[in-house]
């Protein structure tokens, strides 16, 4: 059922019971948030993935990997900030030329 009026009375009025904003931005959400994701085809058996620097510490984030081959992907170098840069990186290792999907999630 949609609102039939935004003012006045009746079953479809849009009551504003709060003062100020009616909604919260994404930065105010509680719980885990995906901050980066992608798909990469490994050049050989490993590859570095670079993401923009995030708010907080690298220990506030986890990396999730998957692929559809029998070579299970894993993180061979943990998520770390790059000195003198506004980027973080981690290294994926899997089978030769595997296609790997990754998610970087803020723990919450």
BALOBA-1460 file (C-alpha; in Angstrom, 3 decimals):
// residues 108
<rec num="1" residu="x" x="0.000" y="0.000" z="0.000"/>
<rec num="2" residu="x" x="1.454" y="3.351" z="-0.974"/>
<rec num="3" residu="x" x="0.948" y="6.655" z="0.760"/>
<rec num="4" residu="x" x="-2.103" y="8.480" z="-0.501"/>
<rec num="5" residu="x" x="-1.135" y="11.790" z="1.082"/>
<rec num="6" residu="x" x="1.897" y="13.289" z="2.770"/>
<rec num="7" residu="x" x="-0.039" y="15.759" z="4.872"/>
<rec num="8" residu="x" x="-3.333" y="15.742" z="6.695"/>
<rec num="9" residu="x" x="-5.072" y="12.697" z="8.078"/>
<rec num="10" residu="x" x="-6.107" y="9.321" z="6.819"/>
<rec num="11" residu="x" x="-4.713" y="5.809" z="6.411"/>
<rec num="12" residu="x" x="-1.914" y="6.817" z="4.034"/>
<rec num="13" residu="x" x="-0.347" y="9.782" z="5.821"/>
<rec num="14" residu="x" x="3.412" y="9.933" z="6.208"/>
<rec num="15" residu="x" x="3.800" y="10.636" z="9.912"/>
<rec num="16" residu="x" x="7.023" y="12.199" z="10.970"/>
<rec num="17" residu="x" x="7.432" y="11.111" z="14.578"/>
<rec num="18" residu="x" x="11.133" y="11.946" z="14.731"/>
<rec num="19" residu="x" x="12.937" y="15.248" z="14.523"/>
<rec num="20" residu="x" x="15.714" y="15.706" z="12.003"/>
<rec num="21" residu="x" x="16.737" y="12.969" z="9.599"/>
<rec num="22" residu="x" x="14.420" y="10.076" z="8.876"/>
<rec num="23" residu="x" x="17.142" y="7.669" z="7.765"/>
<rec num="24" residu="x" x="20.702" y="6.742" z="8.597"/>
<rec num="25" residu="x" x="23.563" y="6.721" z="6.124"/>
<rec num="26" residu="x" x="25.526" y="3.578" z="5.303"/>
<rec num="27" residu="x" x="28.328" y="4.693" z="7.640"/>
<rec num="28" residu="x" x="25.892" y="4.412" z="10.566"/>
<rec num="29" residu="x" x="24.921" y="0.785" z="9.910"/>
<rec num="30" residu="x" x="25.722" y="-1.720" z="12.622"/>
<rec num="31" residu="x" x="27.221" y="-5.039" z="11.660"/>
<rec num="32" residu="x" x="29.579" y="-6.290" z="8.958"/>
<rec num="33" residu="x" x="30.007" y="-4.258" z="5.762"/>
<rec num="34" residu="x" x="31.578" y="-5.274" z="2.452"/>
<rec num="35" residu="x" x="34.157" y="-2.615" z="1.633"/>
<rec num="36" residu="x" x="35.770" y="-4.197" z="-1.434"/>
<rec num="37" residu="x" x="35.047" y="-7.112" z="-3.730"/>
<rec num="38" residu="x" x="36.203" y="-8.410" z="-7.053"/>
<rec num="39" residu="x" x="37.248" y="-11.208" z="-9.336"/>
<rec num="40" residu="x" x="40.796" y="-11.778" z="-10.448"/>
<rec num="41" residu="x" x="42.489" y="-14.301" z="-12.712"/>
<rec num="42" residu="x" x="45.803" y="-15.175" z="-11.130"/>
<rec num="43" residu="x" x="48.913" y="-14.535" z="-13.166"/>
<rec num="44" residu="x" x="50.577" y="-17.830" z="-12.266"/>
<rec num="45" residu="x" x="49.729" y="-19.092" z="-8.787"/>
<rec num="46" residu="x" x="49.590" y="-15.846" z="-6.777"/>
<rec num="47" residu="x" x="48.701" y="-12.194" z="-7.082"/>
<rec num="48" residu="x" x="48.536" y="-9.078" z="-4.905"/>
<rec num="49" residu="x" x="45.188" y="-7.313" z="-4.580"/>
<rec num="50" residu="x" x="45.216" y="-3.593" z="-3.770"/>
<rec num="51" residu="x" x="42.289" y="-1.799" z="-2.138"/>
<rec num="52" residu="x" x="41.867" y="1.789" z="-0.923"/>
<rec num="53" residu="x" x="42.859" y="2.413" z="2.682"/>
<rec num="54" residu="x" x="39.889" y="1.928" z="4.996"/>
<rec num="55" residu="x" x="38.847" y="3.563" z="8.270"/>
<rec num="56" residu="x" x="40.303" y="1.861" z="11.343"/>
<rec num="57" residu="x" x="42.924" y="-0.863" z="11.583"/>
<rec num="58" residu="x" x="43.542" y="-3.779" z="9.242"/>
<rec num="59" residu="x" x="42.609" y="-6.058" z="12.143"/>
<rec num="60" residu="x" x="39.044" y="-4.660" z="11.829"/>
<rec num="61" residu="x" x="38.697" y="-6.397" z="8.435"/>
<rec num="62" residu="x" x="38.669" y="-9.943" z="7.077"/>
<rec num="63" residu="x" x="39.191" y="-11.290" z="3.563"/>
<rec num="64" residu="x" x="36.971" y="-14.045" z="2.155"/>
<rec num="65" residu="x" x="38.005" y="-16.032" z="-0.932"/>
<rec num="66" residu="x" x="36.373" y="-18.576" z="-3.179"/>
<rec num="67" residu="x" x="36.913" y="-20.159" z="-6.586"/>
<rec num="68" residu="x" x="35.396" y="-23.023" z="-8.543"/>
<rec num="69" residu="x" x="38.404" y="-25.277" z="-8.934"/>
<rec num="70" residu="x" x="39.934" y="-27.995" z="-6.801"/>
<rec num="71" residu="x" x="42.804" y="-25.663" z="-5.826"/>
<rec num="72" residu="x" x="41.571" y="-23.951" z="-2.681"/>
<rec num="73" residu="x" x="42.567" y="-20.257" z="-2.596"/>
<rec num="74" residu="x" x="44.206" y="-18.846" z="0.513"/>
<rec num="75" residu="x" x="45.762" y="-15.620" z="1.759"/>
<rec num="76" residu="x" x="49.525" y="-16.013" z="1.571"/>
<rec num="77" residu="x" x="50.268" y="-12.455" z="2.767"/>
<rec num="78" residu="x" x="47.786" y="-10.855" z="5.148"/>
<rec num="79" residu="x" x="45.981" y="-7.571" z="4.597"/>
<rec num="80" residu="x" x="48.547" y="-4.853" z="5.340"/>
<rec num="81" residu="x" x="48.880" y="-1.106" z="4.759"/>
<rec num="82" residu="x" x="51.457" y="-0.054" z="2.153"/>
<rec num="83" residu="x" x="53.973" y="2.405" z="3.591"/>
<rec num="84" residu="x" x="53.753" y="5.861" z="1.987"/>
<rec num="85" residu="x" x="50.500" y="5.014" z="0.206"/>
<rec num="86" residu="x" x="46.746" y="5.264" z="0.718"/>
<rec num="87" residu="x" x="46.308" y="1.596" z="-0.160"/>
<rec num="88" residu="x" x="46.209" y="-1.766" z="1.569"/>
<rec num="89" residu="x" x="47.115" y="-5.069" z="-0.056"/>
<rec num="90" residu="x" x="46.891" y="-8.809" z="0.431"/>
<rec num="91" residu="x" x="48.210" y="-11.724" z="-1.588"/>
<rec num="92" residu="x" x="46.071" y="-14.547" z="-2.951"/>
<rec num="93" residu="x" x="47.568" y="-17.942" z="-3.752"/>
<rec num="94" residu="x" x="45.710" y="-20.711" z="-5.604"/>
<rec num="95" residu="x" x="46.146" y="-22.863" z="-8.700"/>
<rec num="96" residu="x" x="47.856" y="-21.651" z="-11.859"/>
<rec num="97" residu="x" x="45.615" y="-19.073" z="-13.640"/>
<rec num="98" residu="x" x="42.674" y="-19.738" z="-11.277"/>
<rec num="99" residu="x" x="39.792" y="-17.274" z="-11.216"/>
<rec num="100" residu="x" x="39.366" y="-16.154" z="-7.601"/>
<rec num="101" residu="x" x="36.501" y="-14.112" z="-6.104"/>
<rec num="102" residu="x" x="37.283" y="-12.043" z="-3.020"/>
<rec num="103" residu="x" x="35.448" y="-9.938" z="-0.434"/>
<rec num="104" residu="x" x="36.968" y="-7.587" z="2.124"/>
<rec num="105" residu="x" x="34.548" y="-7.217" z="5.042"/>
<rec num="106" residu="x" x="34.616" y="-4.801" z="7.977"/>
<rec num="107" residu="x" x="33.905" y="-6.907" z="11.036"/>
<rec num="108" residu="x" x="31.092" y="-5.562" z="13.139"/>
